[in-house]
């Protein structure tokens, strides 16, 4: 009888596990659906790059960045975060922000660089893979100092993709600068620079936990209104200017990081 009871208990457990696999709440699927939309946008960007449709290729990369920013917030709002979602998000980021920008820059400029053009694209994609792998391993670290929570280690994936295709963005509004922006040397140097910023340990500012004073609320809303206006009237120039400002902010982020680190160490000693 004991053996029969064990068999019955085992069958009951198997039935319960099958029910768990066949019934998934929709709130668990919603973040993954947003991530898949980001992945679809990234793959579609590759298609448009191959057919020399530069504007749509760039637009798809920014759509992927938009969906990438939404999936985590949807997961936290619905309390549906999962390890599967995190892994899927990393794979989506690699395609959308590593492979798609590399192919776009290759098709737009570096294809004309004999022998070495594809090497720079491989460098960019592999840099993105290493950057995402490091990010995933850091998620499991518990002994991270508090001041690090306000910074990324290196340039995050969506920002790196935006910096990588910045020559294309500026070219849309300034085609007379094609001799510089579309040159092999300029695009190769830009690709190397962005790859270095991705894999480096340079602290870059994160706005996830940044708090805004109530006195700055109205000026901030005015800035948002201006940003939306410029995005609707001059989208490519606006995105290009934002990319340049982001590059300028990196050394400022380093200075602020050193200041926060010094303050943390003094507080720890006290």
C-alpha positions as CSV (number, residue, x, y, z in Angstrom):
1,X,0.0,0.0,0.0
2,X,2.9,2.3,0.7
3,X,4.2,1.9,-2.8
4,X,0.8,2.6,-4.3
5,X,0.5,5.7,-2.2
6,X,3.8,6.9,-3.4
7,X,2.8,6.3,-7.0
8,X,-0.5,8.2,-6.5
9,X,1.4,11.2,-4.9
10,X,3.8,11.2,-7.8
11,X,1.0,11.3,-10.3
12,X,-0.7,14.1,-8.4
13,X,2.5,16.2,-8.5
14,X,2.9,15.5,-12.3
15,X,-0.7,16.7,-12.8
16,X,-0.1,19.9,-10.8
17,X,3.1,20.6,-12.7
18,X,1.2,20.2,-16.0
19,X,-1.5,22.6,-14.8
20,X,1.2,25.2,-13.9
21,X,2.7,24.9,-17.4
22,X,-0.7,25.1,-19.2
23,X,-2.1,28.0,-17.3
24,X,-0.1,31.2,-17.2
25,X,-1.7,34.5,-16.1
26,X,-1.8,37.2,-18.8
27,X,0.1,39.6,-16.5
28,X,3.1,37.3,-16.7
29,X,3.0,37.4,-20.5
30,X,2.6,41.1,-21.0
31,X,6.2,42.2,-20.3
32,X,7.5,39.4,-22.6
33,X,5.2,40.6,-25.3
34,X,6.6,44.1,-25.1
35,X,10.1,42.6,-25.2
36,X,9.2,40.6,-28.4
37,X,7.9,43.9,-30.0
38,X,11.3,45.4,-29.3
39,X,13.0,42.3,-30.9
40,X,10.7,42.6,-33.9
41,X,11.6,46.2,-34.3
42,X,15.3,45.4,-34.2
43,X,15.1,42.6,-36.8
44,X,12.9,44.9,-39.0
45,X,15.7,47.5,-38.8
46,X,18.1,45.0,-40.3
47,X,15.7,44.4,-43.2
48,X,15.4,48.1,-43.9
49,X,19.2,48.5,-43.7
50,X,19.8,45.8,-46.3
51,X,17.3,47.6,-48.6
52,X,19.0,51.0,-48.0
53,X,15.9,52.5,-46.4
54,X,17.9,54.5,-43.8
55,X,15.1,56.5,-42.2
56,X,13.0,53.4,-41.4
57,X,16.0,51.5,-40.2
58,X,16.9,54.2,-37.7
59,X,13.2,54.6,-36.7
60,X,13.0,50.8,-35.9
61,X,16.0,51.0,-33.7
62,X,14.5,53.9,-31.7
63,X,11.2,52.0,-31.5
64,X,13.1,49.0,-30.1
65,X,14.6,51.4,-27.5
66,X,11.1,52.7,-26.6
67,X,9.8,49.1,-26.1
68,X,13.0,48.2,-24.2
69,X,12.3,51.0,-21.8
70,X,8.7,49.9,-21.3
71,X,9.0,46.2,-20.7
72,X,10.8,46.5,-17.4
73,X,8.3,49.1,-16.1
74,X,5.4,46.9,-17.2
75,X,7.0,43.9,-15.4
76,X,7.4,45.9,-12.2
77,X,3.9,47.4,-12.4
78,X,2.3,44.0,-12.9
79,X,4.8,42.3,-10.5
80,X,5.6,39.9,-13.3
81,X,9.4,40.0,-13.3
82,X,11.0,36.7,-14.1
83,X,14.4,35.2,-15.0
84,X,13.0,34.2,-18.3
85,X,12.0,37.8,-19.0
86,X,15.4,39.0,-18.1
87,X,17.2,36.5,-20.4
88,X,14.7,37.4,-23.3
89,X,15.4,41.1,-22.7
90,X,19.1,40.5,-23.1
91,X,18.7,38.6,-26.3
92,X,16.4,41.3,-27.7
93,X,18.9,44.0,-26.7
94,X,21.8,42.2,-28.4
95,X,19.9,42.0,-31.7
96,X,18.2,45.5,-31.6
97,X,21.2,47.5,-30.2
98,X,24.2,45.3,-31.2
99,X,23.4,43.6,-34.5
100,X,21.0,46.1,-36.1
101,X,23.2,49.3,-35.6
102,X,26.3,47.4,-36.8
103,X,24.6,46.3,-40.0
104,X,23.1,49.8,-40.5
105,X,26.5,51.4,-40.3
106,X,28.1,48.7,-42.5
107,X,25.5,49.2,-45.2
108,X,25.6,53.0,-44.9
109,X,29.3,53.5,-44.9
110,X,31.8,50.7,-44.0
111,X,30.9,48.4,-46.8
112,X,33.2,50.5,-48.9
113,X,36.2,49.9,-46.6
114,X,38.1,47.0,-48.1
115,X,38.7,44.0,-45.8
116,X,38.3,45.9,-42.5
117,X,34.8,47.3,-42.8
118,X,33.0,44.2,-41.5
119,X,35.6,43.9,-38.8
120,X,34.4,47.1,-37.1
121,X,30.8,45.9,-37.3
122,X,31.8,42.6,-35.6
123,X,33.7,44.6,-33.0
124,X,30.5,46.6,-32.2
125,X,28.3,43.5,-32.0
126,X,30.7,41.6,-29.8
127,X,31.2,44.6,-27.5
128,X,27.4,44.7,-27.0
129,X,27.4,41.0,-26.2
130,X,30.1,41.4,-23.6
131,X,28.4,44.5,-22.1
132,X,25.1,42.7,-21.7
133,X,26.8,39.6,-20.2
134,X,28.5,41.7,-17.6
135,X,25.2,43.5,-16.8
136,X,23.5,40.1,-16.2
137,X,26.3,38.9,-13.9
138,X,26.1,42.2,-11.9
139,X,22.4,41.6,-11.2
140,X,23.3,38.8,-8.8
141,X,25.8,40.9,-6.9
142,X,24.6,41.9,-3.4
143,X,27.6,43.8,-2.2
144,X,27.3,46.8,-4.6
145,X,27.9,50.1,-2.8
146,X,24.9,52.4,-2.6
147,X,26.4,55.2,-4.8
148,X,26.7,52.7,-7.7
149,X,22.9,52.5,-8.0
150,X,22.9,55.9,-9.6
151,X,25.3,54.9,-12.4
152,X,25.7,52.3,-15.2
153,X,28.9,50.5,-15.7
154,X,29.8,51.7,-19.2
155,X,27.3,53.1,-21.7
156,X,24.0,51.2,-21.6
157,X,22.8,49.3,-24.7
158,X,20.1,51.7,-26.1
159,X,22.4,54.7,-25.6
160,X,25.3,52.9,-27.3
161,X,23.1,52.1,-30.3
162,X,22.0,55.7,-30.6
163,X,25.7,56.9,-30.4
164,X,26.7,54.3,-33.0
165,X,24.2,55.5,-35.6
166,X,24.6,59.2,-34.7
167,X,26.4,60.0,-38.0
168,X,23.3,58.8,-39.9
169,X,21.1,61.0,-37.8
170,X,23.1,64.1,-38.4
171,X,23.4,63.3,-42.1
172,X,19.6,63.4,-42.5
173,X,19.6,67.1,-41.8
174,X,23.0,68.0,-43.1
175,X,23.6,66.0,-46.3
176,X,26.2,68.5,-47.3
177,X,28.5,67.0,-44.6
178,X,28.3,63.6,-46.3
179,X,32.0,63.8,-47.1
180,X,32.8,63.6,-43.4
181,X,29.8,61.8,-41.8
182,X,29.8,59.0,-44.4
183,X,33.5,58.6,-44.7
184,X,35.0,55.2,-43.8
185,X,37.5,56.7,-41.3
186,X,34.9,58.8,-39.4
187,X,32.5,55.9,-39.0
188,X,35.3,53.4,-38.1
189,X,36.6,55.7,-35.4
190,X,33.0,56.3,-34.1
191,X,32.3,52.6,-34.0
192,X,35.6,51.9,-32.1
193,X,34.8,54.7,-29.6
194,X,31.3,53.5,-28.8
195,X,32.5,49.9,-28.5
196,X,35.1,51.1,-26.0
197,X,32.5,53.0,-24.0
198,X,30.3,49.9,-23.9
199,X,32.8,47.5,-22.5
200,X,34.6,50.0,-20.3
201,X,34.0,50.5,-16.6
202,X,33.4,54.2,-17.0
203,X,30.4,55.2,-14.8
204,X,27.6,56.8,-16.8
205,X,24.7,58.5,-15.1
206,X,21.4,56.6,-14.6
207,X,18.2,58.4,-14.1
208,X,16.3,55.4,-12.6
209,X,16.7,56.6,-9.0
210,X,17.2,60.3,-9.6
211,X,14.9,62.5,-7.6
212,X,13.7,65.9,-8.7
213,X,13.0,68.8,-6.4
214,X,9.5,70.1,-6.4
215,X,10.7,73.5,-7.3
216,X,12.1,72.0,-10.5
217,X,8.9,70.4,-11.6
218,X,7.5,73.3,-13.7
219,X,10.9,74.0,-15.5
220,X,11.3,70.3,-16.2
221,X,7.8,70.1,-17.8
222,X,8.7,73.1,-20.0
223,X,11.9,71.2,-21.1
224,X,9.7,68.1,-21.9
225,X,7.3,70.3,-24.0
226,X,10.2,71.8,-25.9
227,X,11.7,68.3,-26.4
228,X,8.4,67.0,-27.8
229,X,8.1,70.1,-30.1
230,X,11.6,69.6,-31.5
231,X,11.0,65.9,-31.9
232,X,7.9,66.6,-34.0
233,X,9.5,69.3,-36.1
234,X,13.2,68.3,-36.3
235,X,13.4,64.7,-35.1
236,X,16.8,63.8,-36.6
237,X,18.6,66.9,-35.5
238,X,17.1,66.6,-32.0
239,X,18.2,63.0,-31.6
240,X,21.7,64.0,-32.9
241,X,22.0,66.9,-30.5
242,X,20.9,64.6,-27.6
243,X,23.6,62.1,-28.7
244,X,26.3,64.9,-28.6
245,X,25.0,66.1,-25.2
246,X,25.2,62.5,-23.9
247,X,28.8,62.2,-25.0
248,X,29.6,65.5,-23.2
249,X,27.8,64.2,-20.0
250,X,30.1,61.2,-19.7
251,X,33.2,63.0,-18.3
252,X,30.8,65.0,-16.0
253,X,29.3,61.7,-14.8
254,X,32.8,60.5,-13.9
255,X,33.5,63.6,-11.9
256,X,30.2,63.2,-10.0
257,X,30.9,59.5,-9.4
258,X,34.3,60.3,-7.9
259,X,32.6,62.9,-5.6
260,X,29.9,60.4,-4.5
261,X,32.5,57.7,-3.9
262,X,34.6,60.0,-1.8
263,X,31.6,61.1,0.2
264,X,30.6,57.4,0.7
265,X,34.1,56.4,1.9
266,X,34.2,59.3,4.4
267,X,30.8,58.4,5.7
268,X,31.9,54.8,6.1
269,X,35.0,55.7,8.0
270,X,33.0,57.9,10.3
